[in-house]
Amino acid sequence: MKLYFSRNPNPRLAVAVARYLPAEVVFEFAEPMAPGQTERFRSLNPNLLLPILERTGRSLWEADAIACYLSRHTGSNFWRTDDDEPEMIRWISWGKENFVKACDMVHWERGTKLRYGIGPCEEAMVEEGLREFHRAAGIIEAELSERAWLVGDAVSFADFRMATFLPYNDAARLPIGDYPALKRWVEQLEEIEAWRDPFRGLVAPELPPIPG
């Protein structure tokens, strides 16, 4: 199997999952939208987005689907298959529409747009994202005040998915420190080497710098 990735948030998530499990995959840095690359990758993912898992028979795209497949392929309960599965899926679903979405909004304005010259940071959108961040962070704070991880007694894909944009907080500058339990959870994730440094040893060009 081959996992095509970049250093952007969702591909990073897939690489972190693959290395945490660990799954027997070959990692290849890719740029599907680069000149001369489009046709090669269109058959693997018609969206021309990463991550993509190339496997025998049919490719698989979308980080959540790849995480599910690799977890099952390795026989891991990282993607819960027991009675905790509905709760894990609840957090994945809620996170993508709430906490992760809010983090993405702020990171898009303060990080991605400036990094790739897409346009200026729109402060009104930053403020909207921060409002949503505080609302969602309050809910997570209450949950994590009572337990170490989002689901059960051990890390699961729900934790990785919820934290998708937090490794990029040097750009987004989200006020994680306002929430002690949330901050502790982030620090716990950073203790996992596969999460802290998923690109270690891989050929993976750095993201463009954000202009000062």
Secondary structure, 3 states (H helix, E strand, C coil): CEEEECCCHHHHHHHHHHHHCCCCCEEEECCCCCCCCHHHHHCCCCCCCCCEEECCCCCEECHHHHHHHHHHHCCCCCCCCCCCHHHHHHHHHHHHHCHHHHHHHHHHHHHHHHHCCCCCCCHHHHHHHHHHHHHHHHHHHHHHCCCCCCCCCCCCHHHHHHCCCHHHHHHHCCCHHHCHHHHHHHHHHHCCHHHHCCCCCCCCCCCCCCCC
